[in-house]
Amino acid sequence: MNIIDLSKPIQYNKQDPWFMRVKIKHKAHKRSKLLIRLLGLPSRLFPKNFEGWADDTIKQMGVHATTHIDAPWHYAPTSEGKPAKTIDEIPLEWCYGKGLVIDMKHKADFDPITVTDIEQFLQAHDLHIEPGMIVLIKTGRDVYNGTKAFAEKGTGMSAAATRWLIDKGIKVMGIDQWGWDLPLRYLIKKAKEMNNPDLFWEAHLVGQQKEYCHIEQLVNLDALPYSGFDIAVFPLKIVGASAAPARVVALMNAAQA
């Protein structure tokens, strides 16, 4: 079995937008010795060669700050006329399944991915979408990870393409760029230029009518074939949250690699 990591490292990066910076405090082994003494164990009874234990504290990390999966609650308070699921309410059955990569690296920045784009790719490579698959959109924009350009560049899914995947039986889909839609600042700019309230966050807002989840900030999709692998994307069980970090991995038999 080959396991391919599709998750970005969780670490501080000053180039990240202020609202998604991660801050972690790493505590050396020796610092725990004082705690142990306060808990009642005298130094003379410390095990031989005991250096203490290392510890770490996440001081700041938004649930959308790294590779993560969004719950329907992120898109709106309701989905399909019912209270939207928070991340701890997502069925685990949604989070494991056959994987499929749709290669959209040719799409220019700010050019949305359409239903026609996806259909043409599937036809050209004789690929088929099956209900329950986890579909990954490869844009190649993970190369900007760790740079200021990461949140500013990219293609993005159209509302129609998102809706089309859901109608094909896809509950979980993902992308290897900062967000599922076109870049946020670009959407704001175009909505103002065109005086059009339907442009902003159009793909996310499909989740109001059709229940689904998507993964953002994937990496390493170039390491995958287009099909013939499984995907596991299990989020942290954060009660009431709109999303959660996830260790997303692809699983392939050695013969498939």
Backbone as a ProteinNet text record, in pm:
[ID]
protein_1_A
[PRIMARY]
MNIIDLSKPIQYNKQDPWFMRVKIKHKAHKRSKLLIRLLGLPSRLFPKNFEGWADDTIKQMGVHATTHIDAPWHYAPTSEGKPAKTIDEIPLEWCYGKGLVIDMKHKADFDPITVTDIEQFLQAHDLHIEPGMIVLIKTGRDVYNGTKAFAEKGTGMSAAATRWLIDKGIKVMGIDQWGWDLPLRYLIKKAKEMNNPDLFWEAHLVGQQKEYCHIEQLVNLDALPYSGFDIAVFPLKIVGASAAPARVVALMNAAQA
[TERTIARY]
83.7	0	87.2	64	131.1	35	84.8	5	67.4	-11.9	37.2	-29.5	52.3	3.3	-41.2	-163.8	-219.5	-245.5	-183.8	-207.2	-84.3	-104.5	6.4	53.2	179	227.9	156.1	133.4	73.8	188	210.2	321.5	299.9	374.6	366.4	427.9	361.7	415.2	373.4	468.4	437.4	376.6	389.6	332.6	182.1	130.2	-13.2	-92.8	-214	-299.9	-316.9	-332.5	-337.4	-444.5	-554.5	-665.8	-646	-536.6	-514.1	-375.6	-306.7	-176.1	-189.6	-100.5	-94.9	19.4	-7	97.4	102.5	217.5	236.5	352.7	333.7	440.5	495	623.1	687.6	759	733.1	789.2	891.9	1011.8	1121.3	1097.7	1167.1	1151.6	1171.8	1275	1313.4	1206.9	1119.8	1019.6	917	897.5	798	845.7	976.2	1027.7	970.4	954.3	894.8	751.1	676.9	538.9	533.4	623.8	624.8	652.2	743.8	772.5	651.4	582	461.9	352.2	351	253.3	289.8	412.1	445.7	560.5	621.6	730.9	863.5	938.3	1066.5	1169.6	1265.5	1366.5	1441.1	1464.4	1542	1471.8	1339.8	1264.7	1237	1297.3	1283.9	1352.9	1295.7	1361.9	1500.3	1588.9	1723.9	1718.1	1797.2	1804.5	1673.4	1586.7	1459.2	1482.3	1450	1470.8	1343	1234.4	1105.7	1036.7	919.2	848.1	830.9	836.8	809.8	659.5	623.8	482.5	469.7	350.7	326.2	185.9	170.1	39.5	8.8	-107.5	-153.6	-216	-147.3	-193	-292.6	-282.6	-375	-381.4	-500.3	-519.6	-667.1	-708.2	-845.7	-871.2	-994.8	-1026.8	-1013.8	-1004.4	-988	-844.3	-751.9	-618.2	-523.7	-554.2	-464.3	-547.8	-494.5	-576.1	-694.3	-814.7	-932.7	-1052.5	-1155.5	-1280.9	-1391.2	-1465.6	-1575.4	-1703.4	-1775.7	-1906.4	-2015.7	-2134.4	-2244	-2273.3	-2248.5	-2269.9	-2185.9	-2072.3	-1986.4	-2056.9	-2137.5	-2199.4	-2323.1	-2397.5	-2522.8	-2578.1	-2668.5	-2728.1	-2816	-2868.3	-2953.6	-2903.7	-2934.8	-2903.9	-3019	-3070	-3184.6	-3303.9	-3316.8	-3430.7	-3420.8	-3306.4	-3286.4	-3164.7	-3151.5	-3030	-2905.9	-2812.1	-2692.2	-2603.5	-2541.3	-2452.5	-2324	-2283.9	-2151.8	-2052.5	-1924.3	-1823.3	-1830.2	-1870.7	-1881	-2001.7	-2091.4	-2211.4	-2197.9	-2084.3	-2063.5	-2052.4	-2128.9	-2116.1	-1976	-1914.9	-1780.5	-1779	-1893.5	-1901.9	-1872.4	-1897.6	-1866.2	-1715.5	-1640.9	-1500.4	-1401	-1451.5	-1364	-1430.1	-1353.1	-1410.9	-1313.5	-1361.3	-1279.5	-1247.1	-1122.8	-1081.6	-1080.9	-1098.8	-1091	-1029.7	-926.9	-864.3	-912.5	-956.1	-993.6	-889.2	-813.5	-698.9	-744.3	-734.3	-771.7	-653.4	-531.2	-412.7	-402.7	-470.1	-464.4	-549.7	-638.1	-727.6	-650.1	-676.5	-608.7	-661.8	-580.7	-627.2	-755.5	-852	-978.7	-1074.7	-1040	-1128.9	-1199	-1329.2	-1396.7	-1404.5	-1403.3	-1416.3	-1564.2	-1595.8	-1734.8	-1769.3	-1897.4	-1942.8	-1879	-1873.5	-1812.5	-1666.2	-1591.8	-1452	-1439.8	-1524.6	-1517.8	-1560.1	-1668.1	-1716.8	-1612.8	-1548.7	-1447.7	-1328.3	-1287.7	-1175.8	-1211	-1327.7	-1369.6	-1376.4	-1431.9	-1443.9	-1306.4	-1216.5	-1083.8	-1003.4	-1030.5	-952.1	-1034.3	-1153.7	-1240.7	-1262.4	-1295.5	-1320	-1467.8	-1513.8	-1655.2	-1670.9	-1767.1	-1797.1	-1899.9	-1870	-1961.3	-2008.1	-2134.1	-2181.2	-2091.7	-2064.9	-1983.4	-1834.8	-1792.6	-1651.5	-1614.1	-1484.1	-1430.6	-1353.5	-1402.7	-1348.9	-1255.2	-1132.5	-1030.6	-1002.2	-1011	-985.3	-839.8	-761.1	-619.2	-600.9	-555.9	-531.2	-382.2	-300.2	-157.3	-122.5	-222.6	-194	-135.1	-119	-49.7	96.6	148.5	285.8	300	189.5	193.9	182.8	167.5	159.3	276.3	246.5	352.1	390.6	326.5	355.5	231.4	252.7	140.8	44.6	94.1	10.8	-92.6	-75.4	-160.9	-309.5	-343.5	-484.7	-531.6	-438.3	-471.8	-485.5	-424.1	-424.2	-509	-553.7	-623.4	-741.1	-783	-910.3	-1013	-1112	-1212.1	-1334.1	-1409.7	-1527.7	-1644.8	-1714.9	-1840	-1950.7	-2058	-2173.5	-2229.7	-2236.1	-2294.2	-2213.2	-2080.2	-1995.4	-2005.5	-2015.6	-2032.4	-2164.1	-2269.5	-2403.2	-2404.5	-2336.8	-2331.2	-2266.6	-2156.9	-2091.4	-2182.4	-2249.9	-2341.8	-2452.2	-2505.5	-2613	-2564.7	-2433.8	-2376.5	-2356	-2392.6	-2379.9	-2253	-2186.8	-2063	-2094.5	-2060	-2082.1	-1957.9	-1839.6	-1713.9	-1629.1	-1582.1	-1494.3	-1385.2	-1277.7	-1168.6	-1089	-1001.6	-923	-786.7	-686.2	-549.9	-512.3	-606.9	-576	-638.2	-625.2	-665.4	-813	-897.8	-1040.4	-1110.6	-1233.8	-1314	-1360.9	-1399	-1441.5	-1320.8	-1347.8	-1244.3	-1188.9	-1066.7	-1006.4	-1097.9	-1096.3	-1192.2	-1184.1	-1064.2	-1050.8	-1098.6	-1071.7	-1116.7	-1269.3	-1333.7	-1479.7	-1539.4	-1478.2	-1526.8	-1513.7	-1399	-1373.6	-1474.4	-1497.3	-1587.3	-1733.4	-1771.7	-1909.9	-1936.9	-1838.9	-1854.4	-1853.4	-1761.6	-1752.5	-1881.7	-1938.9	-2056	-2187.5	-2175.9	-2294.7	-2385.7	-2321.4	-2391.5	-2380.9	-2490.2	-2486.1	-2477.5	-2484	-2480.3	-2339.3	-2240.1	-2104.7	-2030.2	-2050.6	-1965.9	-1999.1	-1897.3	-1904.5	-2007.6	-2025.1	-2135.4	-2125.7	-2003.7	-1990.6	-2016	-1962.1	-1990.4	-2141.5	-2209.1	-2350.2	-2442.3	-2388.2	-2465.4	-2506.2	-2423	-2449.9	-2576.3	-2634.7	-2763.8	-2874.8	-2867.4	-2971.6	-2935.9	-2806.4	-2762.6	-2651.1	-2671.4	-2578.1	-2450.9	-2338.5	-2211.3	-2099.5	-1980.4	-1860.8	-1750	-1660.6	-1542.1	-1415.5	-1306.4	-1174.1	-1099.5	-1028.7	-947.8	-802.4	-712.1	-568.3	-503.6	-546.9	-478.3	-341.3	-254.6	-123.6	-94.2	4.7	63.5	-28.7	-125.8	-214.7	-142.9	-29.1	49.2	102.7	107.4	157.9	54.2	-67.7	-176	-205.8	-246.4	-308.1	-446.6	-514.4	-648.5	-750.6	-725.1	-818.1	-739	-809.7	-745	-686.4	-743.3	-695.4	-814.8	-793.8	-893.9	-847.1	-942.8	-912.9	-972.8	-893.9	-941.6	-924	-1031.4	-1026.6	-1107.6	-1049.6	-1121.2	-1089.8	-1191.8	-1169.3	-1161.6	-1095.2	-1101.1	-1246.1	-1282.7	-1422.7	-1444.5	-1454.7	-1471.1	-1620.8	-1676.7	-1821.4	-1867.2	-1965.2	-2026.5	-1948	-1838.7	-1750.2	-1794.7	-1751.9	-1785.3	-1691	-1578.1	-1477.3	-1381.3	-1286.2	-1182.2	-1061.6	-942.2	-823.2	-837	-778.6	-785.3	-653.2	-611.1	-496.9	-553.5	-541.8	-598.7	-491.8	-524.6	-428.9	-495.2	-412.8	-456.1	-392.8	-468	-421.6	-424.9	-309.9	-299.3	-228.3	-274.4	-198.9	-70.2	34	164.4	151.2	60.7	44.3	-16.4	-86.9	-153.1	-60	45.7	133.5	211.9
-120	0	125	213.5	343.6	449.2	533.6	642.3	774	856.8	985.2	1097.7	1181.1	1290.5	1407.1	1450.9	1562	1684.4	1687.7	1793.3	1881.7	2011.4	2104.2	2103.7	2136.6	2142.7	2252.7	2225.4	2325.3	2395.8	2521.8	2596.2	2745.4	2826.1	2970.8	3012.1	3103.4	3158	3304.5	3393.8	3536.7	3586.3	3508.3	3548.1	3521	3441	3412.4	3538.2	3552.3	3662.6	3659.2	3775.9	3783.6	3693	3673.9	3597.5	3446.3	3400.3	3256.1	3215.1	3306	3272	3175.1	3079	2978.7	3015.1	3008.8	3033.7	2916.1	2853.3	2736.4	2762.7	2735.1	2747.3	2609	2589.1	2461.6	2468.5	2370.7	2369.4	2257.2	2292.4	2196.1	2094.3	1981	1872.1	1919.8	1998.7	2034.8	2117.2	2185	2269.1	2187.6	2062.6	1980.7	1935.5	1942.3	1894.9	1975.2	2104.6	2186.9	2144.5	2117.9	2073.2	1943.1	1850.6	1721.1	1738.7	1830.9	1856.9	1918.8	2007.9	2067.9	1964.7	1861	1753.8	1657.2	1672	1596.5	1498.8	1483	1387.5	1459.5	1425.1	1491.2	1453.5	1542.4	1521.9	1391.6	1349.8	1227.7	1103.2	1114	998.2	1005.1	1103.8	1108	984.8	922	807.4	845.9	749.2	772.3	817	916.7	973.5	1037.8	1070.8	1134.9	1282.1	1321.4	1459.6	1542.7	1482.5	1549.8	1522	1577.3	1555.2	1687	1677.4	1792.6	1816.3	1939.3	1974.3	2091.4	2110.4	2217	2271.8	2399.6	2463.5	2539.8	2512.3	2591.3	2717.7	2829.2	2956.1	3025.8	2998.3	3059.5	2973.5	2931.8	2860.6	2855.8	2928.7	2919.2	2783.8	2739.2	2607.1	2604.2	2722.9	2731.6	2768.2	2763	2817.5	2725.4	2599.5	2503.6	2405.6	2291.3	2193.2	2154.7	2177	2157.9	2118.9	2071	2039.9	2127.2	2192.8	2279.8	2199.9	2231.5	2171.9	2259	2205.6	2287.7	2411.3	2403.3	2517.7	2638.4	2614.4	2723.8	2809.6	2748.3	2818.4	2897.7	2845.1	2909.1	2834.8	2898.1	2830.1	2711.6	2712.2	2601.9	2546.9	2421	2354.9	2261.7	2274.3	2195.2	2212.3	2333.7	2364.3	2311.7	2255.2	2200.5	2268	2259.9	2314	2251.3	2334.4	2284.1	2208.4	2103.5	2021.3	2098	2089.2	2135.9	2022.2	2052	1954.8	1824.8	1832.3	1711	1625.9	1682.4	1609.9	1546.1	1569	1511.9	1359.3	1283	1136.7	1093.1	1007.3	961.6	884.5	829.3	758.3	851.9	981.9	1077.2	1096.3	1065.1	1105.7	1000.9	893.1	789.9	732.8	722.6	666.1	666.3	619.8	621.8	766.9	788.2	921.5	940	1063.7	1099.6	1238.9	1253.7	1383.8	1440.7	1565	1638	1747.4	1735.5	1822.9	1951.4	2061.7	2192.9	2290.2	2236.7	2321.1	2419.6	2389.2	2479	2603.2	2604.8	2718.4	2840.2	2954.3	3078.2	3130.1	3210.1	3277.3	3354	3341.6	3415.3	3365.4	3254.8	3193.9	3075.6	3084.9	2980	2846.8	2740	2603.9	2575.8	2533.4	2514.7	2366.5	2339	2202.2	2148.5	2230.7	2187.9	2149.9	2227.8	2195.5	2054.1	2023.6	1893.5	1781.6	1802.2	1699.5	1669.5	1771.5	1750.7	1674.2	1705.1	1632.7	1485.4	1458.9	1320.4	1241.1	1302.5	1234.6	1207.9	1304.8	1290.6	1178.5	1150.1	1050	925.6	915.1	799.2	772.8	875.8	867.3	887.4	830.3	837.5	869.8	954	988.3	890.9	836.7	746	809.7	788.8	843.3	798.1	889.3	856.2	876.6	905.1	937.2	1066.8	1083.5	1211.1	1268.9	1379.7	1437.9	1553.6	1547.4	1647.9	1728.6	1858.6	1949	1995.5	1959.9	1997	2124.5	2230.4	2358.2	2390.5	2323.1	2351.9	2474.1	2539.8	2662.9	2636.2	2509.5	2480.3	2523.2	2554.2	2604.2	2739.5	2809.3	2939.4	2928.6	2807.6	2788.8	2857.4	2930.7	2998	3133.3	3178.1	3308.7	3397.5	3527.2	3620.5	3597.6	3537.8	3515.2	3404.4	3323.3	3205.2	3241.5	3343.9	3382.3	3472.2	3517.3	3615.5	3555	3439.1	3378.8	3251.9	3215.5	3088.7	3096.2	2981.1	2966.3	2947.2	2866.5	2841.7	2777.3	2710.2	2640	2735.1	2719.1	2791.7	2726	2800.8	2743.2	2625.7	2641.4	2535.9	2407.4	2418.6	2299	2232	2312	2256.4	2181	2244	2182.2	2053.1	2053.9	1937	1818.3	1842.7	1734.5	1678.8	1767.4	1720.7	1635.2	1678.1	1602.6	1466.8	1451.3	1322.5	1230.1	1277.5	1194.9	1219.4	1333.6	1365.2	1449	1399.1	1470.6	1547.2	1498.5	1563.2	1584.7	1706.2	1742.4	1833.1	1852.6	1932.2	2001.3	2094.5	2173.2	2205.8	2223.5	2248.8	2396.3	2484	2625.9	2682	2813.4	2873.9	2853.8	2868.1	2854.5	2783.3	2747	2672.7	2763.7	2886.1	2983.9	3051.2	3142.3	3232.2	3311.3	3363.9	3435	3544.8	3556.3	3640.7	3787.7	3842.6	3984.9	4010.1	3915.4	3929.6	3931.1	3842.2	3837.1	3968.3	4023.9	4151.7	4260.7	4264.3	4364.1	4352.9	4231.4	4212.3	4239.1	4200.1	4225.7	4375.6	4453.1	4598.4	4659.1	4611.1	4663.4	4638.9	4519.5	4480.1	4506.1	4553	4577	4453.7	4337.8	4209.3	4133.5	4119.5	4049.5	3897.7	3845.3	3700.2	3645.9	3734	3688.1	3638	3702.9	3675.4	3541.3	3455.8	3328.7	3234	3240.3	3167.1	3016.3	2960.1	2814.3	2767.3	2840.6	2805.7	2804.9	2906.7	2925.5	2821.4	2738.3	2622.5	2536.8	2537.7	2457.9	2495.7	2610.9	2645.1	2554.7	2522.1	2439.9	2292.3	2263.8	2125.8	2096.7	1995.9	1965.6	1899.5	1958.5	1900.5	1961	1902.6	1954.4	1968.5	2063.9	2068.1	2088.6	2038.4	2048.4	2160.8	2242.2	2348.7	2334.5	2389.4	2394	2254.8	2171	2043.9	2069.6	1972.8	1979.5	1844.7	1845.5	1720.4	1639.1	1702.4	1624.9	1574.1	1634.4	1583.5	1442.3	1400.5	1267.4	1158.5	1197.3	1100.4	1074.4	952.2	928	990.5	989.8	1047.1	960	829.7	738.9	619.4	528.3	406.8	419.2	505.5	523.2	558.1	547.8	588.8	715.3	790.4	912.9	902.2	941.4	954.5	1100	1158.8	1300	1317.1	1271.7	1273.8	1402	1487.4	1613.7	1594.5	1688.1	1691.5	1709.7	1646	1647.9	1768.6	1886.4	2011.9	2042.6	2035.3	2048.1	2188.2	2190.5	2315.3	2396.4	2341.3	2419.6	2417.2	2520.7	2533.6	2454.7	2412.3	2337.4	2277.4	2198.4	2144.8	2106.1	2124.6	2071.5	1920.4	1869.2	1725.8	1680.5	1560.4	1497.6	1419.5	1475	1413.5	1327.6	1200.8	1110	1029.3	992.6	899.8	765.3	659	522.5	444.4	386.8	309.6	178.9	72.5	-50.5	-30.2	-104.1	-87.5	-102.8	-188.2	-211.4	-91.3	-5.4	111.9	232.6	230.4	349	372.9
0	0	0	-93.6	-96.2	-43.7	44.8	101.9	57.3	-9.5	-60.8	17	77.6	161	73.2	92.5	14.9	102.6	220.3	318.4	333.4	347.7	365.4	510.9	536.9	674.9	753.6	880.6	969.4	1042.4	1006	1063.4	1041.5	1118	1101.9	969.8	901.7	777.5	769.5	775	777.5	646.4	539.1	410.9	401.9	494.7	492.5	526.7	474.7	517.4	669.2	730	876.6	937.4	864	919.8	910.1	848.1	841.9	892.7	962.1	1016.4	1133.3	1135.4	1241.8	1336.1	1466.2	1565.2	1661.8	1669.7	1755.7	1850.4	1978.3	2076.8	2107.9	2080.6	2106.9	2241.7	2326.5	2461.9	2472.5	2514.4	2523.6	2634.7	2626.1	2723.3	2866.6	2889.1	3025.3	3097.2	3021.1	3086.3	3163.1	3123.9	3192.8	3329.2	3355	3483.8	3600.2	3581.3	3686.8	3713.1	3607.2	3623.5	3701.7	3670.1	3738.5	3887.2	3919.1	4060.4	4129.3	4060.4	4118.2	4139.6	4055.7	4071.6	4184.3	4240.7	4360.2	4349.5	4231.5	4218.9	4240.9	4347.6	4372.4	4265.4	4245	4140.7	4158.7	4285.9	4310.8	4259.8	4234.3	4185.4	4035	3968	3821.8	3762.7	3663.5	3598.9	3546	3547	3496.1	3349.8	3317.8	3183.2	3137.1	3232.9	3199.1	3167.7	3046.9	3003.1	3010.5	3058.2	3053.9	2920.6	2906.9	2781.2	2704.2	2574.3	2489.5	2482.6	2458.2	2446.5	2349.9	2298.8	2202.8	2224.6	2202	2214	2086.4	2027.9	1915.1	1972.7	1955	2011	1919.8	1791.1	1695.2	1570.3	1534.7	1408.3	1375.7	1273.7	1228.7	1164.8	1167	1111.3	959.5	897.3	752.1	713.1	809	787	711.6	704.7	640.6	558.7	520.7	448.8	537.5	488.3	572.6	486	553.4	485.3	543.7	456	495.9	512.7	618.3	642.7	581.3	557.4	506.1	591.4	721.2	811.4	770.8	704.6	659.6	554.7	470.8	358.8	400.8	498.2	539.6	662.3	737	853.4	817	693.6	649.3	516.8	493.5	366.9	333.6	213.9	169.3	263.5	319.8	405.3	547	584.5	718.9	781.3	915.5	976.9	913.4	873.8	806.7	904.3	854.3	937.7	971.5	1097.7	1138	1116.5	1132.8	1091.6	1171.4	1297.8	1379.3	1341.5	1261.3	1219.3	1081.2	1015.5	882.5	893.6	816.5	820.4	777.2	853.7	819.5	687.8	649.7	521.4	404.4	421.1	316	299.5	401.9	412.8	362.9	306.9	252	127.3	20.4	-101.2	-216.9	-329.5	-450.6	-487.3	-529.2	-568.6	-719	-760.7	-902.5	-912.1	-994.9	-1018	-1150.3	-1146.5	-1267.8	-1288.2	-1395.4	-1419.2	-1489.7	-1416.3	-1468.6	-1462.7	-1469.8	-1460.8	-1576.9	-1686.1	-1801.4	-1783.2	-1685.7	-1668.1	-1619.1	-1680.5	-1642.8	-1509.3	-1441.9	-1321.4	-1351.8	-1261.6	-1265.5	-1374.1	-1439.8	-1539	-1472.3	-1445.9	-1369	-1442	-1364	-1416.4	-1440.9	-1562.2	-1603	-1614.4	-1630.7	-1655.1	-1782.9	-1885.5	-2012.4	-1993.1	-1914.2	-1885.9	-1828.1	-1731.4	-1664	-1758.8	-1831.6	-1923.9	-2031.5	-2083.8	-2187.8	-2133.2	-2010.7	-1950.5	-1930	-1876.7	-1852.1	-1982	-2084.8	-2214	-2275.3	-2265.3	-2325.5	-2260.5	-2133	-2059.8	-2025	-2083.6	-2063.7	-1914.2	-1842.3	-1699	-1670.2	-1560.2	-1526	-1377.6	-1348	-1209.1	-1154.5	-1036.6	-968.7	-838	-799.5	-672.3	-556.5	-465.1	-348.6	-367.9	-491.1	-513.2	-440.9	-416.9	-371.4	-490.1	-542.4	-665.2	-630.1	-682.9	-654.2	-780.1	-769.6	-881.7	-872.9	-973.8	-975.5	-1056.8	-990	-1057.6	-1066.6	-986.3	-982.4	-900.4	-840.4	-765.8	-627.4	-591.7	-465.5	-471.1	-589.4	-599.6	-529.9	-507.9	-441.7	-290.2	-238.5	-94	-24.9	81	155.4	100.7	-7.5	-65.9	-56.4	-72.6	-69.6	-185.5	-292.9	-411	-390.2	-286.9	-271.2	-266	-189.6	-177.4	-290.4	-374.5	-477.3	-617	-640.7	-773.3	-775	-893.4	-906.5	-1001.5	-1044.8	-1112.5	-1000.4	-1021.1	-917.5	-978.9	-896.2	-945.8	-964.5	-1073	-1094	-1012.9	-992.5	-923.8	-1003.4	-1134.4	-1218.3	-1211	-1212.3	-1206.1	-1069.5	-965.4	-830.3	-820.5	-869.5	-867.5	-950	-1061.2	-1149.6	-1079	-1006.7	-932.9	-823.5	-753.2	-647.7	-708.1	-821.6	-887.8	-938.3	-954.7	-992.9	-871.7	-752.7	-632.9	-553.9	-578.2	-507.6	-385	-267.9	-143	-97.9	-135.1	-95.9	-220.5	-236.5	-347.5	-292.3	-367	-312.6	-421.2	-379	-473.2	-412.6	-497.3	-448.6	-459.2	-431.8	-426	-298.8	-279.6	-152.3	-122.2	-223.9	-201.4	-315.4	-291.4	-390	-502.9	-468.8	-569.3	-633.4	-725.2	-773.3	-653.9	-664.7	-551.1	-495.2	-363.3	-291.8	-334	-336.4	-372.2	-515.6	-603.3	-742.3	-748.6	-672.1	-671.9	-622.1	-518.4	-465.4	-571.8	-637.2	-741.4	-855	-904.2	-1018.6	-980.1	-860.4	-816.6	-814.1	-768	-763.6	-904.7	-989	-1125.4	-1203.6	-1184.6	-1263.3	-1189.7	-1065.3	-983	-980.9	-962.3	-972.5	-839.8	-766	-637.3	-649.8	-771.4	-790.2	-810.3	-818.6	-848.3	-726.2	-612.4	-496.6	-431.9	-419.8	-346	-405.6	-536.9	-599.1	-582.1	-585.6	-574.8	-431.9	-333.8	-194.1	-167.9	-220.6	-187.8	-250.4	-337.5	-384	-264.3	-160.2	-41.1	32.7	0.4	60.5	8.1	-120.1	-183.1	-190.3	-197.5	-214.3	-114.3	-31	78.2	24.9	56.3	14.8	98.5	89.1	155.4	52.5	74.9	-9.7	73.7	18.1	78.7	7.3	83.1	25	69.3	-12.8	15.7	15.7	-74.9	-97.3	-160.7	-151.4	-217	-282.4	-372.8	-422.2	-512	-574.3	-662.1	-786.2	-820.2	-933.8	-907.9	-782.4	-749.3	-773.2	-808.6	-825.5	-972	-1004.3	-1135.6	-1133.4	-1245.5	-1248.5	-1175	-1169.3	-1101.1	-1048.6	-980.3	-931	-792.4	-709.9	-572.6	-484.3	-354.8	-256.7	-187.1	-132.1	-58	81.8	181	318.7	360.2	411.8	452.5	581.1	691.9	819.3	896.5	919	989.2	1140.3	1207.8	1353	1396	1506	1551.4	1642.8	1581.3	1654.9	1661	1778.9	1794.5	1753.4	1664	1622	1521.1	1467.8	1381.3	1235	1162.4	1021	931.5	985.9	910.7	1012	961.9	1049.2	966	1020.7	954.3	936.9	828.9	801.2	741.1	776.7	710.7	592.5	475.3	355.5	290	266	204.4	93.9	-4.8	-108.5	-80.9	-103.9	-78.5	-208.3	-241.9	-366.4	-339.8	-403	-402.4	-480.8	-445.1	-510.8	-662.5	-707.2	-851.1	-921	-843.1	-900.6	-907	-826.7	-812.9	-941.3
[MASK]
+++++++++++++++++++++++++++++++++++++++++++++++++++++++++++++++++++++++++++++++++++++++++++++++++++++++++++++++++++++++++++++++++++++++++++++++++++++++++++++++++++++++++++++++++++++++++++++++++++++++++++++++++++++++++++++++++++++++++++++++++++++++++++++++++

